[in-house]
Amino acid sequence: MSDPVTARDTAAIAAQLGRDPRGIHEIGHRCPCGNPDVVTTEPRLPNGTPFPTTYYLTCPRAASRIGTLEGSGLMKEMEARLGTDPELAAAYAAAHERYLEARAALGSVPEIEGISAGGMPDRVKCLHVLAGQALAQGRGVNPLGDEVLDALGEWWSSGPCVTALEPSPPESVEIP
């Protein structure tokens, strides 16, 4: 799915992040409220820095809830299950490969070759990344990302996390 970035999207993402966004390729997923909640990021930022986080979660509500999940010890539980459940481990390794394939389609960055994000393929170190992948690539791609989404509940139900208006075009000035 390709969802181009509009000026309103850029304003919403800046409000979500509290800073200007960098290296956005497209909107990876839209929240049911209409705002972007995941951006697909170029593998190399405009300043030249390699950036392995292809699916960057921008919604502060979802991010906050995920932070609470991370603080609960969920990552350790998930990682322990990877060591005892071969089917889960294989599906998680496949999610790693899908992540790498998607990033490779955006460009080659040798410094991060073979490195996905979130601890994949054998660790769990960032639930934000796993949820971002599950939102952007769809359910069924990353089983642990799907579990994170299930645990989040409807983070959007109280309305948009930010309100961003389409930036106004500059006023024209007549010069006599």
C-alpha positions in Angstrom: 0.0 0.0 0.0 1.3 3.4 -0.9 -0.1 6.4 0.9 1.7 9.6 -0.1 2.4 12.2 2.5 0.3 15.4 2.4 1.1 18.8 4.1 -1.6 18.0 6.6 0.1 14.6 7.4 3.4 16.3 7.9 1.8 18.8 10.3 0.1 16.0 12.2 3.3 14.0 12.4 5.3 17.0 13.6 2.6 17.6 16.3 2.7 13.9 17.3 6.5 13.8 17.6 7.0 17.3 18.9 9.6 17.9 16.2 9.9 18.1 12.4 9.7 14.6 10.9 12.7 13.3 8.9 13.1 10.9 6.0 9.4 10.0 5.5 8.9 7.9 2.4 5.1 7.4 2.8 2.4 6.9 5.4 2.7 3.3 6.6 -0.7 3.2 8.3 -3.5 5.5 9.2 -5.2 5.5 12.5 -9.0 5.0 12.3 -9.2 8.7 13.3 -7.5 9.6 10.0 -4.1 10.7 11.2 -1.0 8.8 10.3 0.1 6.5 13.2 3.0 4.8 11.4 5.4 6.4 8.8 7.5 4.4 6.5 10.9 5.9 6.8 13.8 6.0 4.3 16.7 3.7 5.4 19.0 6.7 5.2 18.0 10.0 6.7 18.5 13.2 4.8 21.6 14.0 6.9 23.2 10.7 5.9 22.5 8.7 9.1 21.5 5.1 8.5 18.0 4.5 10.0 16.9 0.8 10.5 13.4 1.7 11.8 11.4 1.4 8.6 8.0 1.5 10.3 8.1 4.3 12.8 5.2 4.6 15.2 4.2 8.2 15.5 0.9 8.2 17.5 1.7 9.4 21.1 -1.3 7.5 22.6 -0.3 4.2 21.1 3.4 4.8 22.0 2.4 5.6 25.6 0.4 2.4 25.9 3.2 0.4 24.4 5.6 2.0 26.9 3.4 0.7 29.7 3.4 -2.8 28.1 7.2 -2.7 27.9 7.4 -1.7 31.6 5.2 -4.6 32.5 7.8 -7.2 31.5 6.0 -8.3 28.4 9.2 -8.2 26.2 10.9 -10.8 28.5 7.8 -13.0 28.4 7.7 -12.8 24.6 11.4 -13.5 24.2 11.2 -16.5 26.5 8.4 -17.9 24.4 10.6 -17.6 21.3 13.0 -20.0 22.9 10.3 -22.6 23.7 7.9 -22.3 20.7 9.5 -23.2 17.4 6.4 -22.1 15.4 6.4 -18.7 17.0 10.2 -18.4 16.5 9.8 -19.3 12.8 7.0 -16.8 12.3 9.0 -14.1 14.0 12.1 -14.9 11.9 9.8 -14.6 8.8 8.6 -11.2 10.0 12.3 -10.1 10.2 12.8 -11.2 6.6 9.6 -9.3 5.5 10.9 -6.2 7.3 14.3 -6.4 5.5 12.6 -6.9 2.1 10.5 -3.8 2.6 13.4 -1.7 3.6 15.5 -3.0 0.7 12.8 -1.9 -1.7 13.4 1.7 -0.4 17.1 1.6 -0.9 20.4 -0.1 0.1 22.3 1.0 3.2 25.3 -1.3 3.7 25.7 -0.2 7.4 22.4 -1.7 8.4 22.3 -4.7 6.0 20.7 -7.7 7.7 19.6 -5.7 10.7 15.9 -5.2 11.0 14.5 -3.6 14.2 12.8 -4.5 17.5 15.3 -7.3 18.3 14.2 -9.5 15.4 14.9 -12.2 14.5 15.6 -13.8 17.9 15.1 -11.1 20.6 12.3 -8.7 21.6 13.7 -5.3 22.5 11.1 -2.7 21.2 7.4 -3.3 21.1 6.9 0.0 19.3 8.7 -1.4 16.2 6.8 -4.7 16.3 3.4 -2.8 16.5 4.5 -0.5 13.7 5.3 -3.4 11.4 2.0 -5.1 12.3 0.1 -1.9 11.4 2.0 -1.1 8.2 2.4 -4.6 6.8 -0.9 -6.0 8.2 -1.9 -8.6 10.7 -0.4 -12.0 10.2 3.1 -10.7 9.3 4.5 -10.3 12.8 2.9 -12.5 15.5 4.3 -10.6 18.4 3.4 -7.3 16.7 -0.2 -8.6 16.5 -0.1 -9.5 20.2 1.0 -5.9 21.0 -1.9 -4.5 18.9 -4.3 -6.8 20.7 -3.0 -5.6 24.1 -3.3 -1.9 23.1 -7.0 -1.8 22.7 -8.6 1.0 20.8 -6.1 3.8 21.5 -8.0 6.1 19.0 -11.4 5.8 20.6 -11.3 9.1 22.4 -10.6 10.9 19.1 -7.4 12.1 17.3 -4.3 12.4 19.3 -3.5 15.7 17.6 -5.3 18.1 15.4 -3.3 19.4 12.5 -4.6 21.8 9.9 -3.5 22.0 6.3 -0.8 24.7 6.3 -2.0 27.8 4.6 -0.3 28.9 1.4 1.9 32.0 1.7 -0.1 35.2 1.1 0.7 36.8 -2.2 1.8 40.4 -2.0 1.3 42.8 -4.8 4.3 44.9 -5.5 3.4 48.3 -7.1 
